[in-house]
Every structure is written in C-alpha cells, then in structure tokens.
C-alpha cells in the first residue's frame, strides 16, 4: 500500500519488463488495473520468484479462470492474458 504498484510483463522479444500500473481497486490478490497495461500484454502471474526484469523467458498461456460469484466479466481483464514464466 505504501509503494507503487507494478506488474511484470513479457515483452515482444521474450524479455521480462516491469511496468508501473495504476490500480482502481484491489480485492484480495485481484487488481482492477486502470492504467499501465494495454491489450495484448502478457502479464506474468506465476513464477514471479524465478524472474526479474531483463530475463528472457518462455511464456506459457494460462487458461482463463471461470467467473466467481456470478460477476460479469470485465472487458479490461480479457485484454491481457495471464502468463506463467518458465
């Protein structure tokens, strides 16, 4: 809560990039990102302990999780597929 929110994404060259993101809301470990990511960005959601900015990774797409509590899917969430760094 005191620092800047960041996300690790896989760039087009397969290198890990750290991006500052603006969070509209956080609920547990889920963030509603308002700025800092764009459609098509591959966000690393697993394996964060193993990677750092500049590292070359081989991303593996993670299947989308089903919606919980009957909530309507968010358009922004569908724009950035989750990625696992290996």
C-alpha positions as CSV (number, residue, x, y, z in Angstrom):
1,X,0.0,0.0,0.0
2,X,2.9,2.4,0.5
3,X,4.8,1.8,-2.8
4,X,4.0,1.9,-6.4
5,X,2.0,-0.9,-7.9
6,X,4.0,-2.8,-10.6
7,X,3.4,-5.8,-12.9
8,X,5.9,-8.0,-14.7
9,X,5.1,-8.5,-18.4
10,X,6.7,-10.4,-21.2
11,X,7.9,-8.1,-24.0
12,X,7.8,-8.9,-27.7
13,X,11.4,-10.0,-27.5
14,X,10.6,-12.5,-24.7
15,X,12.3,-10.4,-22.0
16,X,10.6,-9.5,-18.7
17,X,9.7,-5.9,-18.3
18,X,8.5,-4.2,-15.1
19,X,5.6,-1.8,-15.6
20,X,4.1,0.7,-13.2
21,X,0.3,0.3,-13.1
22,X,-2.4,2.4,-11.6
23,X,-4.9,0.3,-9.6
24,X,-8.5,1.4,-9.4
25,X,-9.3,-1.3,-6.8
26,X,-7.8,-4.3,-5.1
27,X,-9.8,-7.2,-3.7
28,X,-7.6,-9.8,-2.1
29,X,-5.0,-10.8,-4.7
30,X,-7.1,-9.5,-7.6
31,X,-6.4,-6.0,-9.0
32,X,-8.5,-3.9,-11.3
33,X,-5.8,-2.1,-13.3
34,X,-6.8,1.3,-14.6
35,X,-3.6,2.3,-16.4
36,X,-0.2,0.8,-17.3
37,X,-1.2,-2.2,-19.3
38,X,-2.6,-2.5,-22.8
39,X,-4.5,-5.1,-24.9
40,X,-2.2,-8.0,-25.7
41,X,0.3,-7.5,-22.8
42,X,1.3,-10.8,-21.4
43,X,1.2,-10.4,-17.6
44,X,3.3,-12.9,-15.5
45,X,1.0,-14.4,-12.8
46,X,3.1,-17.4,-11.7
47,X,6.8,-18.0,-11.3
48,X,7.4,-14.4,-10.1
49,X,10.1,-15.6,-7.7
50,X,12.1,-17.0,-10.6
51,X,12.2,-14.0,-12.9
52,X,13.5,-10.4,-12.8
53,X,13.3,-7.5,-15.3
54,X,15.6,-8.2,-18.3
55,X,15.4,-12.0,-18.0
56,X,14.5,-14.0,-21.1
57,X,11.5,-16.3,-20.5
58,X,9.4,-18.7,-22.4
59,X,5.8,-17.7,-21.6
60,X,3.0,-20.3,-21.3
61,X,-0.6,-19.0,-21.5
62,X,-2.7,-19.9,-18.6
63,X,-6.4,-20.7,-19.3
64,X,-8.9,-18.1,-18.1
65,X,-10.5,-18.8,-14.7
66,X,-14.3,-19.1,-14.6
67,X,-16.0,-16.1,-13.1
68,X,-16.8,-16.3,-9.4
69,X,-20.0,-15.2,-7.6
70,X,-21.8,-14.8,-10.9
71,X,-19.9,-11.5,-11.5
72,X,-20.0,-10.2,-15.1
73,X,-16.6,-10.5,-16.8
74,X,-14.6,-7.3,-17.1
75,X,-13.6,-6.1,-20.5
76,X,-10.1,-5.0,-19.4
77,X,-9.4,-8.3,-17.8
78,X,-9.9,-10.2,-21.1
79,X,-7.5,-7.8,-22.9
80,X,-4.3,-9.0,-21.0
81,X,-3.9,-12.8,-21.0
82,X,-2.2,-14.3,-17.9
83,X,1.2,-15.8,-18.5
84,X,3.4,-18.1,-16.5
85,X,7.2,-17.5,-16.7
86,X,9.3,-20.6,-17.1
